């Protein structure tokens, strides 16, 4: 078996996952990128408004895609490029969610895809204080100049996966997952009329849901964005709910001990509840048990280097330097993982 897969990255127009406006794909054969493709597109009808936070990050405006086909019209070409490949994405739950929600609101069926998440693999195979795309790409020795460009982000994702496979002496995705004791996850096929995903139901109800509006994405989901407000007074912590025992074990927050710091766009008790629903254990202070710190107030991965940190974040860096496996997420990355606005 060879190291074959297709890496994918979406940019979205607004806070709903099913509003793709750009996609980049990199096809890998034998550990080498052999073909690339990218498209601009109009998001599905009624979900095609462009929000400020998204445009500020990826630079795509409504007028840039005015003459482009809608996602549903373009998906046959995207699907043909992917073929039967395993999909790789940096935070795959988001990008696979874009496909699902985009097709659901377009009234179209969706194929089944096996997929791998380079955020999860980076967490397992690297020792980084942030597994955002720029940090993981740097660790893998992959150039990433125009972060937020879907084609370049997909290429960086491909390079990260190839590097992780080489570090584990794996010649295929199957060998890599076997060596890590993991099962390759799969998004099932669906037909119009099947039960809609949670994100699509929320969008149709007018609530929205996705990584970009909350944090500016690929933008934000991959650890980008601009500095936001100055640090403000810490909000009320609230209770620490118990982890959901029925949560999906493959979710990136499952089994993690999560602490929040800074002012979030959502109430901290709500953030804790969302983390617990995914199988995480929320706590109120950084300790030796902490594995994930979620930072609000416009935090981005670059703040780890420029010193714009809360006391909790500084404590995390201290513990990480001592060898504790602990990771810092922006609020955008967290919301991307839990599928909320």
C-alpha positions as a LaTeX table, in Angstrom:
\begin{tabular}{lrrr}
\hline
Residue & $x$ (\AA) & $y$ (\AA) & $z$ (\AA) \\
\hline
Unk1 & 0.00 & 0.00 & 0.00 \\
Unk2 & 1.16 & 3.54 & $-0.72$ \\
Unk3 & 0.71 & 6.81 & 1.12 \\
Unk4 & $-2.23$ & 8.00 & $-0.99$ \\
Unk5 & $-4.92$ & 10.51 & 0.03 \\
Unk6 & $-6.45$ & 13.88 & $-0.82$ \\
Unk7 & $-6.08$ & 16.85 & 1.53 \\
Unk8 & $-8.93$ & 19.38 & 1.59 \\
Unk9 & $-9.54$ & 22.81 & 3.07 \\
Unk10 & $-12.66$ & 24.99 & 2.93 \\
Unk11 & $-13.25$ & 28.68 & 3.59 \\
Unk12 & $-16.79$ & 29.72 & 4.48 \\
Unk13 & $-18.76$ & 32.90 & 3.96 \\
Unk14 & $-20.36$ & 33.03 & 7.39 \\
Unk15 & $-20.80$ & 31.18 & 10.66 \\
Unk16 & $-22.66$ & 28.25 & 9.12 \\
Unk17 & $-20.54$ & 25.32 & 8.03 \\
Unk18 & $-22.66$ & 24.85 & 4.95 \\
Unk19 & $-21.60$ & 28.20 & 3.43 \\
Unk20 & $-18.41$ & 27.29 & 1.52 \\
Unk21 & $-17.01$ & 30.01 & $-0.71$ \\
Unk22 & $-13.62$ & 28.44 & $-1.50$ \\
Unk23 & $-12.01$ & 25.02 & $-1.49$ \\
Unk24 & $-8.47$ & 23.78 & $-2.02$ \\
Unk25 & $-7.45$ & 20.17 & $-2.67$ \\
Unk26 & $-4.07$ & 18.43 & $-2.89$ \\
Unk27 & $-3.90$ & 14.85 & $-4.22$ \\
Unk28 & $-1.03$ & 12.79 & $-2.79$ \\
Unk29 & 0.37 & 9.63 & $-4.31$ \\
Unk30 & 3.22 & 7.78 & $-2.67$ \\
Unk31 & 3.72 & 10.65 & $-0.24$ \\
Unk32 & 4.10 & 13.27 & $-3.00$ \\
Unk33 & 1.60 & 15.93 & $-4.09$ \\
Unk34 & 0.85 & 15.08 & $-7.72$ \\
Unk35 & $-2.17$ & 17.26 & $-8.48$ \\
Unk36 & $-3.94$ & 20.27 & $-7.00$ \\
Unk37 & $-7.24$ & 22.02 & $-7.58$ \\
Unk38 & $-9.07$ & 24.98 & $-6.10$ \\
Unk39 & $-12.33$ & 26.77 & $-6.75$ \\
Unk40 & $-14.20$ & 29.85 & $-5.67$ \\
Unk41 & $-17.93$ & 29.25 & $-5.35$ \\
Unk42 & $-21.17$ & 30.81 & $-4.23$ \\
Unk43 & $-22.48$ & 29.23 & $-1.05$ \\
Unk44 & $-25.86$ & 27.48 & $-1.21$ \\
Unk45 & $-28.88$ & 29.71 & $-1.70$ \\
Unk46 & $-30.18$ & 31.38 & 1.48 \\
Unk47 & $-26.82$ & 30.75 & 3.16 \\
Unk48 & $-24.69$ & 32.97 & 0.92 \\
Unk49 & $-24.29$ & 36.14 & 2.98 \\
Unk50 & $-20.71$ & 37.13 & 3.78 \\
Unk51 & $-19.92$ & 38.10 & 7.35 \\
Unk52 & $-17.27$ & 40.62 & 8.28 \\
Unk53 & $-15.17$ & 38.26 & 10.40 \\
Unk54 & $-14.87$ & 35.73 & 7.59 \\
Unk55 & $-14.02$ & 38.23 & 4.88 \\
Unk56 & $-11.48$ & 39.90 & 7.17 \\
Unk57 & $-9.63$ & 36.59 & 7.42 \\
Unk58 & $-9.75$ & 35.03 & 3.97 \\
Unk59 & $-10.38$ & 38.19 & 1.93 \\
Unk60 & $-13.17$ & 36.69 & $-0.18$ \\
Unk61 & $-16.19$ & 38.96 & $-0.76$ \\
Unk62 & $-19.62$ & 38.35 & $-2.24$ \\
Unk63 & $-18.63$ & 40.17 & $-5.44$ \\
Unk64 & $-15.63$ & 37.84 & $-5.86$ \\
Unk65 & $-17.91$ & 34.83 & $-6.28$ \\
Unk66 & $-20.88$ & 36.54 & $-7.94$ \\
Unk67 & $-20.33$ & 34.74 & $-11.25$ \\
Unk68 & $-19.20$ & 31.43 & $-9.77$ \\
Unk69 & $-21.34$ & 28.27 & $-9.60$ \\
Unk70 & $-22.97$ & 27.43 & $-6.31$ \\
Unk71 & $-21.45$ & 24.73 & $-4.11$ \\
Unk72 & $-24.09$ & 22.19 & $-5.11$ \\
Unk73 & $-23.38$ & 22.79 & $-8.81$ \\
Unk74 & $-19.64$ & 22.51 & $-8.28$ \\
Unk75 & $-19.61$ & 19.51 & $-5.98$ \\
Unk76 & $-19.60$ & 16.92 & $-8.80$ \\
Unk77 & $-16.19$ & 18.30 & $-9.86$ \\
Unk78 & $-14.95$ & 18.38 & $-6.28$ \\
Unk79 & $-16.19$ & 14.84 & $-5.72$ \\
Unk80 & $-14.61$ & 13.65 & $-8.96$ \\
Unk81 & $-11.23$ & 15.07 & $-7.88$ \\
Unk82 & $-11.47$ & 13.30 & $-4.51$ \\
Unk83 & $-12.64$ & 10.03 & $-6.05$ \\
Unk84 & $-12.36$ & 7.17 & $-3.59$ \\
Unk85 & $-9.49$ & 8.73 & $-1.63$ \\
Unk86 & $-9.25$ & 9.06 & 2.11 \\
Unk87 & $-9.71$ & 12.74 & 2.93 \\
Unk88 & $-7.25$ & 14.61 & 5.16 \\
Unk89 & $-8.04$ & 17.95 & 6.78 \\
Unk90 & $-6.72$ & 20.06 & 9.62 \\
Unk91 & $-9.68$ & 19.66 & 11.98 \\
Unk92 & $-11.49$ & 17.26 & 9.73 \\
Unk93 & $-14.76$ & 17.47 & 11.63 \\
Unk94 & $-15.18$ & 20.97 & 10.26 \\
Unk95 & $-14.30$ & 20.30 & 6.62 \\
Unk96 & $-16.34$ & 17.09 & 6.48 \\
Unk97 & $-19.12$ & 19.09 & 8.13 \\
Unk98 & $-18.90$ & 21.66 & 5.34 \\
Unk99 & $-19.49$ & 18.93 & 2.78 \\
Unk100 & $-22.38$ & 17.45 & 4.73 \\
Unk101 & $-24.16$ & 20.70 & 5.59 \\
Unk102 & $-23.49$ & 22.25 & 2.18 \\
Unk103 & $-25.05$ & 19.28 & 0.43 \\
Unk104 & $-27.92$ & 19.02 & 2.92 \\
Unk105 & $-29.09$ & 22.60 & 2.37 \\
Unk106 & $-28.58$ & 22.09 & $-1.39$ \\
Unk107 & $-30.93$ & 19.09 & $-1.30$ \\
Unk108 & $-28.22$ & 16.76 & $-2.62$ \\
Unk109 & $-26.96$ & 13.34 & $-1.51$ \\
Unk110 & $-23.50$ & 12.94 & $-0.02$ \\
Unk111 & $-21.00$ & 10.10 & $-0.48$ \\
Unk112 & $-19.27$ & 8.27 & 2.34 \\
Unk113 & $-15.72$ & 9.35 & 3.12 \\
Unk114 & $-13.00$ & 7.86 & 5.25 \\
Unk115 & $-11.00$ & 10.73 & 6.67 \\
Unk116 & $-8.08$ & 11.65 & 8.89 \\
Unk117 & $-7.59$ & 14.73 & 11.03 \\
Unk118 & $-4.11$ & 16.27 & 11.14 \\
Unk119 & $-5.02$ & 18.19 & 14.30 \\
Unk120 & $-5.58$ & 14.87 & 16.06 \\
Unk121 & $-2.44$ & 13.36 & 14.55 \\
Unk122 & $-0.38$ & 16.44 & 15.40 \\
Unk123 & $-1.57$ & 16.15 & 18.99 \\
Unk124 & $-0.53$ & 12.48 & 19.07 \\
Unk125 & 2.79 & 12.75 & 17.24 \\
Unk126 & 4.17 & 16.23 & 17.91 \\
Unk127 & 4.71 & 18.02 & 21.20 \\
Unk128 & 3.40 & 21.49 & 20.43 \\
Unk129 & 1.79 & 24.03 & 22.70 \\
Unk130 & $-0.58$ & 24.78 & 19.81 \\
Unk131 & $-1.58$ & 22.38 & 17.04 \\
Unk132 & $-2.94$ & 25.14 & 14.81 \\
Unk133 & $-2.02$ & 24.82 & 11.14 \\
Unk134 & 0.91 & 27.29 & 11.22 \\
Unk135 & 2.52 & 25.58 & 14.23 \\
Unk136 & 2.02 & 22.06 & 12.86 \\
Unk137 & 3.27 & 23.09 & 9.40 \\
Unk138 & 6.38 & 24.63 & 10.93 \\
Unk139 & 7.06 & 21.44 & 12.89 \\
Unk140 & 6.64 & 19.39 & 9.69 \\
Unk141 & 8.97 & 21.69 & 7.74 \\
Unk142 & 6.16 & 22.65 & 5.37 \\
Unk143 & 6.06 & 26.18 & 3.89 \\
Unk144 & 2.89 & 28.12 & 4.73 \\
Unk145 & 3.10 & 31.66 & 3.43 \\
Unk146 & $-0.49$ & 32.55 & 2.52 \\
Unk147 & $-2.42$ & 31.05 & 5.41 \\
Unk148 & $-6.19$ & 31.30 & 4.78 \\
Unk149 & $-5.71$ & 30.53 & 1.10 \\
Unk150 & $-7.58$ & 27.25 & 0.75 \\
Unk151 & $-5.16$ & 25.76 & $-1.78$ \\
Unk152 & $-2.11$ & 26.54 & 0.36 \\
Unk153 & $-3.77$ & 25.34 & 3.55 \\
Unk154 & $-4.67$ & 22.03 & 1.87 \\
Unk155 & $-1.07$ & 21.68 & 0.66 \\
Unk156 & 0.21 & 22.33 & 4.19 \\
Unk157 & $-2.20$ & 19.75 & 5.60 \\
Unk158 & $-0.89$ & 17.21 & 3.08 \\
Unk159 & 2.70 & 17.96 & 4.09 \\
Unk160 & 1.90 & 17.52 & 7.79 \\
Unk161 & 0.31 & 14.13 & 7.18 \\
Unk162 & 3.24 & 12.95 & 5.05 \\
Unk163 & 5.69 & 14.07 & 7.76 \\
Unk164 & 3.76 & 12.29 & 10.52 \\
Unk165 & 3.59 & 9.10 & 8.42 \\
Unk166 & 7.36 & 9.22 & 7.83 \\
Unk167 & 8.05 & 9.76 & 11.53 \\
Unk168 & 6.03 & 6.65 & 12.29 \\
Unk169 & 7.65 & 4.60 & 9.47 \\
Unk170 & 4.23 & 4.18 & 7.89 \\
Unk171 & 3.89 & 3.64 & 4.15 \\
Unk172 & 0.13 & 4.18 & 4.05 \\
Unk173 & $-2.67$ & 5.76 & 6.06 \\
Unk174 & $-3.75$ & 2.28 & 7.17 \\
Unk175 & $-0.24$ & 1.53 & 8.48 \\
Unk176 & $-0.09$ & 4.89 & 10.26 \\
Unk177 & $-3.38$ & 4.38 & 12.06 \\
Unk178 & $-2.47$ & 0.80 & 12.91 \\
Unk179 & 0.82 & 1.95 & 14.42 \\
Unk180 & $-1.03$ & 4.52 & 16.54 \\
Unk181 & $-3.70$ & 2.06 & 17.62 \\
Unk182 & $-6.44$ & 4.09 & 15.96 \\
Unk183 & $-9.31$ & 3.30 & 13.60 \\
Unk184 & $-9.77$ & 5.44 & 10.50 \\
Unk185 & $-13.02$ & 7.39 & 11.01 \\
Unk186 & $-15.73$ & 7.53 & 8.37 \\
Unk187 & $-18.50$ & 9.94 & 7.46 \\
Unk188 & $-21.44$ & 7.90 & 6.24 \\
Unk189 & $-23.27$ & 8.49 & 2.99 \\
Unk190 & $-26.63$ & 10.22 & 3.20 \\
Unk191 & $-29.63$ & 11.02 & 1.03 \\
Unk192 & $-32.02$ & 13.98 & 1.00 \\
Unk193 & $-34.67$ & 13.20 & 3.56 \\
Unk194 & $-32.27$ & 11.51 & 5.96 \\
Unk195 & $-31.90$ & 13.11 & 9.37 \\
Unk196 & $-30.13$ & 16.46 & 9.10 \\
Unk197 & $-26.90$ & 17.18 & 10.94 \\
Unk198 & $-27.01$ & 19.27 & 14.10 \\
Unk199 & $-25.29$ & 22.22 & 12.42 \\
Unk200 & $-27.75$ & 22.25 & 9.53 \\
Unk201 & $-30.74$ & 22.06 & 11.88 \\
Unk202 & $-29.34$ & 25.00 & 13.85 \\
Unk203 & $-28.80$ & 27.05 & 10.70 \\
Unk204 & $-32.29$ & 26.33 & 9.41 \\
Unk205 & $-33.64$ & 27.38 & 12.80 \\
Unk206 & $-31.78$ & 30.67 & 12.44 \\
Unk207 & $-29.08$ & 29.95 & 15.01 \\
Unk208 & $-26.18$ & 29.22 & 12.64 \\
Unk209 & $-23.14$ & 27.26 & 13.69 \\
Unk210 & $-19.54$ & 26.90 & 12.60 \\
Unk211 & $-16.03$ & 28.06 & 13.16 \\
Unk212 & $-15.73$ & 31.04 & 10.90 \\
Unk213 & $-18.16$ & 33.59 & 12.25 \\
Unk214 & $-17.10$ & 32.87 & 15.78 \\
Unk215 & $-13.47$ & 33.29 & 15.08 \\
Unk216 & $-12.75$ & 34.20 & 11.59 \\
Unk217 & $-11.40$ & 31.00 & 10.22 \\
Unk218 & $-9.75$ & 28.66 & 8.19 \\
Unk219 & $-9.12$ & 31.31 & 9.23 \\
Unk220 & $-9.61$ & 31.06 & 12.78 \\
Unk221 & $-10.09$ & 27.42 & 12.91 \\
Unk222 & $-6.48$ & 26.91 & 11.97 \\
Unk223 & $-5.12$ & 29.38 & 14.45 \\
Unk224 & $-5.29$ & 32.66 & 12.56 \\
Unk225 & $-7.01$ & 35.99 & 12.91 \\
Unk226 & $-6.29$ & 39.41 & 14.28 \\
Unk227 & $-5.87$ & 40.64 & 17.82 \\
Unk228 & $-9.19$ & 41.46 & 19.42 \\
Unk229 & $-10.06$ & 43.36 & 22.56 \\
Unk230 & $-7.76$ & 43.98 & 25.44 \\
Unk231 & $-8.00$ & 41.46 & 28.27 \\
Unk232 & $-11.11$ & 42.12 & 30.30 \\
Unk233 & $-12.35$ & 41.00 & 33.72 \\
Unk234 & $-12.76$ & 37.25 & 33.98 \\
Unk235 & $-16.38$ & 36.08 & 33.79 \\
Unk236 & $-18.17$ & 33.80 & 36.21 \\
Unk237 & $-16.83$ & 30.24 & 35.98 \\
Unk238 & $-20.08$ & 28.40 & 36.64 \\
Unk239 & $-20.34$ & 24.70 & 37.40 \\
Unk240 & $-18.13$ & 22.00 & 35.90 \\
Unk241 & $-20.47$ & 19.44 & 34.31 \\
Unk242 & $-19.51$ & 15.78 & 34.07 \\
Unk243 & $-18.30$ & 14.44 & 30.70 \\
Unk244 & $-20.92$ & 12.88 & 28.48 \\
Unk245 & $-20.28$ & 9.10 & 28.69 \\
Unk246 & $-22.00$ & 8.59 & 25.31 \\
Unk247 & $-19.75$ & 11.07 & 23.44 \\
Unk248 & $-17.85$ & 9.97 & 20.35 \\
Unk249 & $-14.42$ & 8.64 & 21.44 \\
Unk250 & $-12.87$ & 9.89 & 18.21 \\
Unk251 & $-13.76$ & 13.52 & 18.90 \\
Unk252 & $-10.69$ & 15.76 & 19.48 \\
Unk253 & $-12.04$ & 16.86 & 22.89 \\
Unk254 & $-13.03$ & 13.41 & 24.14 \\
Unk255 & $-11.16$ & 12.51 & 27.30 \\
Unk256 & $-9.51$ & 15.94 & 27.55 \\
Unk257 & $-9.45$ & 18.11 & 30.67 \\
Unk258 & $-10.40$ & 21.60 & 29.49 \\
Unk259 & $-9.93$ & 24.98 & 31.16 \\
Unk260 & $-11.19$ & 28.32 & 29.79 \\
Unk261 & $-9.56$ & 31.73 & 30.16 \\
Unk262 & $-10.32$ & 35.24 & 28.94 \\
Unk263 & $-13.65$ & 36.60 & 27.76 \\
Unk264 & $-15.43$ & 34.27 & 25.36 \\
Unk265 & $-18.08$ & 35.14 & 22.80 \\
Unk266 & $-20.34$ & 32.69 & 24.61 \\
Unk267 & $-20.97$ & 32.41 & 28.35 \\
Unk268 & $-18.33$ & 30.31 & 30.07 \\
Unk269 & $-20.92$ & 27.91 & 31.59 \\
Unk270 & $-22.24$ & 27.29 & 28.07 \\
Unk271 & $-18.69$ & 26.66 & 26.81 \\
Unk272 & $-18.15$ & 24.17 & 29.62 \\
Unk273 & $-21.41$ & 22.42 & 28.80 \\
Unk274 & $-20.46$ & 22.12 & 25.12 \\
Unk275 & $-17.07$ & 20.69 & 26.06 \\
Unk276 & $-18.69$ & 18.17 & 28.41 \\
Unk277 & $-21.12$ & 17.09 & 25.67 \\
Unk278 & $-18.08$ & 16.09 & 23.58 \\
Unk279 & $-16.68$ & 13.96 & 26.39 \\
Unk280 & $-14.30$ & 16.52 & 27.92 \\
Unk281 & $-13.98$ & 17.29 & 31.63 \\
Unk282 & $-14.21$ & 21.06 & 32.24 \\
Unk283 & $-12.27$ & 22.50 & 35.16 \\
Unk284 & $-11.83$ & 26.02 & 36.52 \\
Unk285 & $-8.07$ & 26.29 & 36.93 \\
Unk286 & $-4.91$ & 25.01 & 35.31 \\
Unk287 & $-3.45$ & 22.00 & 37.12 \\
Unk288 & $-1.35$ & 18.96 & 36.38 \\
Unk289 & $-4.51$ & 17.34 & 34.96 \\
Unk290 & $-5.11$ & 20.05 & 32.35 \\
Unk291 & $-4.68$ & 18.97 & 28.73 \\
Unk292 & $-6.42$ & 21.82 & 26.85 \\
Unk293 & $-6.66$ & 25.56 & 27.54 \\
Unk294 & $-9.21$ & 27.55 & 25.51 \\
Unk295 & $-8.36$ & 31.26 & 25.29 \\
Unk296 & $-10.86$ & 33.99 & 24.40 \\
Unk297 & $-10.49$ & 37.75 & 23.79 \\
Unk298 & $-9.32$ & 37.43 & 20.21 \\
Unk299 & $-6.40$ & 35.16 & 21.07 \\
Unk300 & $-4.54$ & 33.62 & 18.13 \\
Unk301 & $-1.67$ & 31.14 & 18.05 \\
Unk302 & 0.87 & 33.90 & 17.39 \\
Unk303 & 0.13 & 35.33 & 20.85 \\
Unk304 & 2.05 & 32.39 & 22.31 \\
Unk305 & 5.18 & 34.01 & 20.92 \\
Unk306 & 4.42 & 37.69 & 21.43 \\
Unk307 & 3.50 & 37.32 & 25.09 \\
Unk308 & $-0.13$ & 38.50 & 24.91 \\
Unk309 & $-1.28$ & 35.89 & 27.44 \\
Unk310 & $-3.49$ & 35.50 & 30.47 \\
Unk311 & $-2.13$ & 34.17 & 33.73 \\
Unk312 & $-3.64$ & 30.76 & 32.95 \\
Unk313 & $-1.97$ & 30.72 & 29.53 \\
Unk314 & 1.39 & 31.57 & 31.07 \\
Unk315 & 0.89 & 28.73 & 33.53 \\
Unk316 & 0.18 & 26.40 & 30.60 \\
Unk317 & 3.43 & 27.40 & 28.89 \\
Unk318 & 5.28 & 26.75 & 32.12 \\
Unk319 & 3.75 & 23.27 & 32.49 \\
Unk320 & 4.35 & 22.50 & 28.82 \\
Unk321 & 8.03 & 23.38 & 29.21 \\
Unk322 & 8.18 & 20.82 & 32.01 \\
Unk323 & 6.88 & 18.10 & 29.72 \\
Unk324 & 3.14 & 18.14 & 30.46 \\
Unk325 & 1.15 & 17.36 & 27.33 \\
Unk326 & $-1.05$ & 20.41 & 27.15 \\
Unk327 & $-2.46$ & 22.37 & 24.24 \\
Unk328 & $-3.70$ & 25.92 & 23.74 \\
Unk329 & $-6.76$ & 26.55 & 21.54 \\
Unk330 & $-8.29$ & 29.79 & 20.40 \\
Unk331 & $-12.00$ & 30.17 & 21.03 \\
Unk332 & $-12.49$ & 29.82 & 17.27 \\
Unk333 & $-10.75$ & 26.46 & 17.22 \\
Unk334 & $-12.84$ & 25.31 & 20.17 \\
Unk335 & $-16.11$ & 26.40 & 18.54 \\
Unk336 & $-15.02$ & 24.71 & 15.34 \\
Unk337 & $-14.63$ & 21.46 & 17.27 \\
Unk338 & $-17.98$ & 21.67 & 19.06 \\
Unk339 & $-19.86$ & 22.89 & 16.00 \\
Unk340 & $-21.23$ & 26.07 & 17.54 \\
Unk341 & $-21.31$ & 29.78 & 16.89 \\
\hline
\end{tabular}
